[in-house]
Amino acid sequence: MPDIQRNTQFNRAVLVGLSAFSLSREENADEESMEELSALLETAGGQTVGAVTQSKDSPDPRTFIGEGKVAEVKALVEAAGADMVIFDNPLSPSQQRNLAEELKVGVLDRSALILDIFAQRARTKEGRLQVELAQYKYLLPRLLGMWKHLERQEGAIGTRGPGETQLESDRRILGRKIAKLESELKDVRRVRATQRERRIKNEVPVVAIVGYTNAGKSTLLNHLTGAEIPANDRLFDTLDTTTRTLEISDTCTVLLSDTVGFIRKLPHHLVEAFKATLEELEYADLLLHVIDASSPQWKEQAEVVDQLIRELGAEQTPRIEVFNKCDLWTGDIRPHGEDRVSISAKTGEGVPDLLAAIGRVLDNGARRVTIHLPYDRGGLLDKLYLEAKVEKVDYGETIDVEAVCTPKVIGQLGPLVEGWKPRKEFWED
């Protein structure tokens, strides 16, 4: 058997973080964010060989961390044999270029690393479109000084103006690619809108699972629906949305959909690109906010998710906080209340309480009834298939249908429902 370690090349990276008074909380680096950056690097297939942190009143305009710190990082890069330096903070294009020239190795920031992970993990056509769009938008302001130019998809003869530089040409090509991808994602949104209208018409509630990356969203979806999504202990293990049907009770069936995991300092371009998926949150009937209760930073992680939910316009959507990994819980206080449940998606502990909580929010008063349709009103069966949950159909003297119906449907069917009390509403053929 070949030696895997010897034949596999890992990027060896030095991590750098800056904490400055003039930076916002989201832009600053701290111990937790540096640990998370190291985990992100491992997820991307790299290895951390050193870390440097710096505190300043404000970032250096040219090198972000200052000339003295750059020299320290360079010495560490050479001593550790690193081939890359990754910053926990966002870098401007000019800072990234200056640092690469001085350090003589590749320089990335946190956004670029996350984009690389997304590019590795996206599997569906929609996911790849979204990641590609985010990458191009990130690349566009960084073209200056880059000598590895984009491959042209169209002939260059006769398409470039007099004296056009290579940079201008690449920008124009990149602009066309971005416009094309945005157009394709608009088509995705139109398809989603059509699917959403169909769900609304059929009165099927939608429950969206949200949460910080690695909080256990995929494990929960697997446990509830048998979706068999890979659920490994690493950041951004799954990106592409999966939707499954879930029976909450005999009279309540929902569509359960997961979403991409959130994380601190999630690149703005990535949030914009993934809106085709994340906009489902705005139209969901209920959000399940999965929180990793075993993490010491669960409060900060929950706030990141809450902030992104607000940005996506879904703050008014009913929400249940699902404190996951209770089998690893180290605290003494368990969450309680109708909108908070404690579970272990891995062992199943607390899942019945979660289903009961979902049922309380989404209970629409549906009940199982028997309907006797005369043959001359057989067309109503098609309507029942659209607007109710038909379980059984028998053809005898009448068409006898067992179905789970909402009060609205029962009222419209009127005396055709067994045990119905007189009302005025009738369905007309």
N, C-alpha and C positions, 0 to 999 in steps of 0.2 A: 504494500500500500504506500503511495507517495506521501511524503512529508508535507501536510497541508500548510503548516506554518512557514515552511521554507519556500513554498510555491505561491503563497498569497502575499501580495504587497499591500501594506497598510500605509495610509498617510499618517505621518508622525507630526503632531501639531503642538505648538505652544499656545496656551490660552492667555488672553490679556483682557483685563477689565478695569474700567475707570469709574470712580465715584467722585462726582463734582457737585458743588453747591448749586451751580447754575443749570444743571441738568434736571429734568423731571424725574419722578420716581421710576417711570417706565424706562427711561433712557439710562439710568444709573446701573452699575453692576454691584452686586453684593455676594456674600458667601453662597447663598442659596442659588442665585442665578448662575454663578460660576460652576457649581456642581451640576446644575441642569445643563449648562453648555457642554460639560464633559460627557454627560449622558447622551446629548444630541450627537456629539462627535462619534461616540461609540455606535450609535444607531446608524450613522452614515457610513460606518465601516472604517473609521479612523481610530487613532490611539493618542491619548494625551501623554505627553512626555515632559510637561512643565507648565507652570502657571505663574503669571505676574499680575499683581494688582497695583493700582496707583490711585492716590487721592490728591485732588487739585481743586482750586477754587473754580476753575473753568477749563474746558479742553483747549489744547494748543491748536490754533487754526490750521497749522501746516501738518503736524504729525499726530494730533489728538492727545498723545501722552507726553509730549515734550522730548527734546533731543537726548537728555540724559537717560530717560527711561527707554528710549529707542535703542540706545547703546547697550543697556542691560538686557533687553529682549534679544538683540542680535547675538550677544555673547551666549545666552542660554540656548538659542537656536543652534549655534555652531557646536556647543558642548553636547547637546542632546541628539544631534544629528537630525533635527526636525526639517521637514520640507514644506511646512505651512505654519502660518500664524493666524489664529482666529480670535476676533474681538467680540466680546459680549455686547458691546455697544454698537449702535449704528454709525457707520463711517460715511463721510461724504465721498463722492468719486475722486476728488483731488487728494484727500487724505489717504484713501486706499492706494492711489497711484504712488504718492510720495513714500508711503511706508514700504510698498513692494520694492521700490528702487533702492531704499536704504537697507532693508533687511535681506534682499536678494533671494527671497522665497515668495511663494504665493500668499496673499493676504485676503482674508474673507472677514465679513462680519456675521453676526448671528442670523440676519435675514438670509444671506446667501447660503448658509449652512442648512437652514430649514427648507429653503427652496430645493436644495440638492436632495434632501431626504424625501420631499414630496415627489420629486422627479423619479426617484427610485421606486416609490411605493404605489404610484397611481397605476391602476390596471384597466379601468374602463376608458372608452373613448372620451367621455365627458371629463373624467379626472385628468387625463393627459392634456386635453385642451386647456383646462383651467390652469394647470401647472405651467404649461408652455407660455401662456399669456403672461402670467406673473413673472416668469424668468425674463421674457423680452422687455417688460416694463422696467424691471430692475436693471437690465443691461443697457438700456437706451442712454441714460446719462453717463454711462461709464465707457462709452466707445472711444473717447479721446485717449490716445496713447496705446491703444490695443492694435497689435500687428497681425493677429489671427483674425482675418475677416470672414464675414458670413458667406456661405455658399449662395451664389445667385441662382434663383429659380427662373429668372427671365433673362433674355438676351440683353447685353449691355450696349450693343452697337445702336446708336441712334436714340438711346433713352436717356443719356446724360447730357446735361448742359455744358457749354464751353467753360473750361477751367474748373470743373467740379472736382473737389478733392475726394480722396478715398473715404474720409470721415463722413462727408456729406452724402456720398453714395450709400455707405452702410446705413446711415441714419434713415435714408429714404426707403431702403430695402426693409429695414426693421419696422418702419412705420407701416408699410404695406402688410407685413406679416401680422402686426398687432391688429390692424383694421380687419383683416380676414378672420382672425381668431375671435375678435369681439362679435363679428357677424355670425359666426358659427354658434357662439354661446347664446346669442339672442334667439337663435332657432331652438336651442335646448330649453330656454326659458318659455318659449311659446308651447313646446310640447308639454312641459311641466304644468303650464297654466291650463291646458286642455285636460290633462289628467286630474288636476285639482278640481276643475269644474265638475268632472264626472263623479269624483268622490263626494263633493258637496251635494250634488243631485241625488246620489245614492245614500246620503246621510251616513257615511262611514266615518267615524271619528278618527283623527290622526294623532298619534302620540309620538313626539320626537324626543330621542335620547340625546342629551347634551352633557358636556363635562370636560374637565381638563384632560389632556392626553394621559393615557395610562391609568385612568380612574376606574376602568373596568366596564366600559360601555359595551364592548363586543361580547365580553363574558356574560353580561346580563342579557343581551339579545339572544345569545346562544341558549342560555338556560331557559328563557321564556318561550322561545319559538323553535329551538333546534336548528338554528340557521347555519351552524357549523362554520362560522367565520373564524379564521386564525386569530387566536387571542394570546399573544406572547407578552412577556414582561419587558416591554421596551416602548419608547416613545413613538407615536405616530405609526403603530403597527398596521393599522388599516385606515385607508383614506376614502375609499369609494363607498357611497351610501348603499345600505341594504335595507329593504323594506319587507316585512313579513306580516302575515295575519296572526292576530292573537285573540283568543277567546277569553275574555275577562270573567264572564259568567255565562249561564245558559241564554241570557237575553242581551248580552253586550259583547260585540266583536269590534276590534279596532285594528287599524293599520299601525304597526310599530316600526319606526324608522330611526336608524342611528345617523349621526353626523360626524364630520371630521372633528378630531380632538382639538381643543383650544390650548393655548400656551401663552405665557408672558412674552411680550414683544413679538407677537405674531406679525409678520410683514404685512404692511398695509396693502401692497399689491396682491398678496395672497388672499386676504380677506375680500378684496374687491372681486378677484377672479372667481372665488368660490361662492359668490353670492347666488349663483344659479342653483347651488345646493342649499346654502344656508338660508335662503329666503323661505324655505319650507317652514322654518321656525315661526315666521310671522303668521303663517296660515294654519299652524298646528292648533288642535283643540286643547292640547295639554303638553307641557314640557316635563320630562323627567331629568332633573339636574343631578347627575351622578357625581358624588363627592368621595374622594379617597380618604376615608376616616382614619386610615393608618398613617397618613402623611402628617408630619409636624407642621407643614405649611398649608394645611387644607383650607384655612380661612383665606389666605392670600390667593390660593388657586381658585376658590369659589368666587372671590371678588373679580378675578380676571374673566371668568365665564359670565358673571352678572353684567359686567361692563360691555362685553361683546354682544350679549343679548339685547342690551339697551341700544347699542349702535345699530343693530339689525331691526329695530323697531318691534321687538317681540316682548317688551317688558310688561305688557298688559295681559299676556297669555297666562292662564292658570298654570301653576308650577308646583311640583312635588320635589322636595329635596330628598334624594336617596343616598343616605350615608352607607357606602359600600365598604367591603372588607372588614365587617364587624368581627370576623374570626381573628383578625389581627389587631383589633382595637386595644389600645393601651391605656385609655382614660377611664375614669370612673363614671362619667355622665353620658348616658345614651340620649340621642335626640328623641323627642316625642312631640306629638301633636298631629292633627289631621293632615297637614301638609309636609310632614317629615316622617321618614321611616328609616329604620336601621336594618340592613340586610348583608348577606354574603352571597354575591352572585356565583361564587365558586361552590359553596356547600348547599345553597338553597335556603339557608336560615333567613327568616323574615320575609321571604318572597310572598307567602300568602297575605301578609299585612300590606305589601305593596300593591298586590292585585285588588285588595279590598279598597285601598285608598284611591286607585284609579277608577274603580267602579263608582265610588261616591261622587267623584268629580264628573264622570261622564254618563251617569245613569240618566237615561232619557225616558224612563217610564215604560220601556218596551216590555211586552209580555207575550207568552206563547198562547196562540189561539187556534181554533179550528174554523175554517171558512168553507161554506158550501156554495159553490158557484154553479148556477144553472148553465147548461151547455150554450144557451144563446148569449151568455155573458162570459164566455170562455176567454175573450180578449183581456179580461182583467188579470188572468194568470201572468201574462207578460209584464203587466204593471207591478204585480207582486214580486216577481223575480228582480225587478229594478229597485223597488222601494222597501222590500222586506227580506227577511232571511227565510226562504222556503226550505223546509226540512223534509216534507213528504207530500206526495200527490197520489190520490187514489181516484180511479174513474168508476163510478157506480151510477146510481140514479142521478147524482150530481157530481161535479168535480170537487172532491173533498181535499182541502189543502191544510196541512199543518205548517204554521209559520210563526216566526217571532216578529211582531209588528209594533210600531210606535203608536201612541195614542192618536196621532194624526191619521195614520193609515186605517186604524180601526174605526175611527169616526167616519172616514170617507166610504168604507165598505158597508157601514150601517148594518141592516138586518141580515146580511150575508154571513156575519160573524155569529158563531154559536154562543148563545147566552147574552147577546147584545141587548142593551136597553135602548128604547126608541130615542133617536136623535134625528136632526134634519139633514145632515150632510150625506150625500150620495155621490158615488162615482157615476159618471155618464159614459156610455160607450162612445 
